[in-house]
Amino acid sequence: MQLAKNLSQLGTETAFEVLARAAKLAAAGKDVINLGIGQPDFKTPTHVVEAAIKAMRDGHHGYTPAKGIPALREAVANDVHIRRGVSVDPENIMIMPGGKPTMFFAIMMFGEPGAEIIYPNPGFPIYESAIRYVGAKPVPMRLLEEKGFAFSADEVLGQITDKTRLIIINTPANPTGGVTPKAELDKLAAGLERWPNVALMSDEIYDRMLYDGLQHASMLAYEGLRDRLIVLNGWSKTYAMTGWRLGYSIWPEKLISHVEKLAVNNHSCVNAPTQFAGIAALEGPQSAVDEMLVAFSERRRVIVDGLNAIPGIRCAEPGGAFYAFPNIEGTGMDSKTLQSRLLEEAGVAVVAGTSFGALGEGFVRFSYAASLAEIEDALARIKKVID
C-alpha cells in the first residue's frame, strides 16, 4: 500500500500513550498512580447524566443539524452572554464532538503549503501536529518559565509575516497552567489591527479553572477581532465530561458555512442525547463546578509545595487549569528519561515536556486531577527515585 506522504507528518497526544502504558503495568499487577492524563477525576454531575437518559427515553435517537440542536446553541449563547457580557448569534455556534475538531477545522481552513501558523510551544500537541499535517509551517510562540508561561504580545506580533494565516492562543494553558495577563491580550488585539488578514483561534477550554482570584479574559471582548476570531470551548473539563465528547466553537459569520460543511463531511453531527446533557450542564446548578475548583485549588498547593521540596525540581505555581509543569533540569535527567523512570520505577505516570513541543525539554507535566492521597503518595515515590 502507498500511503499519503502527509500522514507521516501527523503527531499524537503522548498522554494517551502514557495512559496505555500505565494501564498495561497496572494489569500486570503494578501499583500505578496516574498523574499523566488531563481529565478530572470527578463524576459528571447527576442532573447532567439524567438529562441524557431522559433524551434517550424520549426518543432522541436520530441525526441532528450539523451545527447542533438549536436549544443547545441558544444555551451556549446565553451562557456566553451571562458570563462574558458578549452577545453571540446562535447561528455562529458549532457544537462539536470535543475540542479537537475545532482545532483541526480551523487549521485546515488556513493551513496549506506556503502558509505559516503561530502556535503555543510548549502547548497542546495537536496544534503542531495538525499544522504539519496540512503542510503549513509551524511557528512556535515561546512560553517561557521566567514569564510564568505567558506569551509576549510583542514577540508574537514580531513573528507575523505576509505568510501568516492564523495565530493560536491558549490561556489558561495546557500543559503549563500559565495564564497570560489581560495587558498582553490587549496589546495583541491592538497589534493585530495592523494585520487584518490574520485570523485568531483562542482555545478557552479552561476558562473557568483559575485560582487566587484571577479572572478569565476572553478574546470575545475585543469587538475589532470578532470578524476573524474563532473561540474554542466545551464541557469536558468544566463539567467532568471528557468521555462524552462534547465541545463548541464560535465562528465569524463569514466562516460558519465552511466549518458546517467540514462537519458534514467529517462527523455529520454530535449524538443527540449528549447535546441534551450539554443543555442541562449549562442551565442547571453550578455547584459541582465550584466544588471541583475548590478541590483542585487544594491539590495545586500540595503538588507545587511537594515538588519544590524535592531536590533538583522547581515548580512555578500555575494560575489555571489543573497542571503543574516543573523544571526538572536539576535532576540531571532529560524529560523523557524522567518520565520513563517515574513510571517504571515509582509507578507514577507523568508526561515529558517534550511531548508538548521542543521548548518543553527540561520540564514534565503533572496533572493534579487526582485525589490528595494519590498526589501525596506520588510525591513520596518521586522523591525516592530522585534521591
Secondary structure, 3 states (H helix, E strand, C coil): CCCCHHHHHCCCCHHHHHHHHHHHHHHCCCCCEECCCCCCCCCCCHHHHHHHHHHHHCCCCCCCCCCCCHHHHHHHHHHHHHHHCCCCCHHHEEEECCCHHHHHHHHHHHCCCCCEEEEEECCCHHHHHHHHHCCCEEEEEECCHHHCCCCCHHHHHHHCCCCEEEEEEECCCCCCCCCCCHHHHHHHHHHHHHCCCCEEEEECCCCCCECCCCCCCCHHHCHHHHHHEEEEEECCCCCCCHHHCCEEEECCHHHHHHHHHHHHHHCCCCCHHHHHHHHHHHHCCCHHHHHHHHHHHHHHHHHHHHHHCCCCCECCCCCECCEECCECHHHCCCHHHHHHHHHHHHCEECEEHHHHCHHHCCEEEEECCCCHHHHHHHHHHHHHHHC
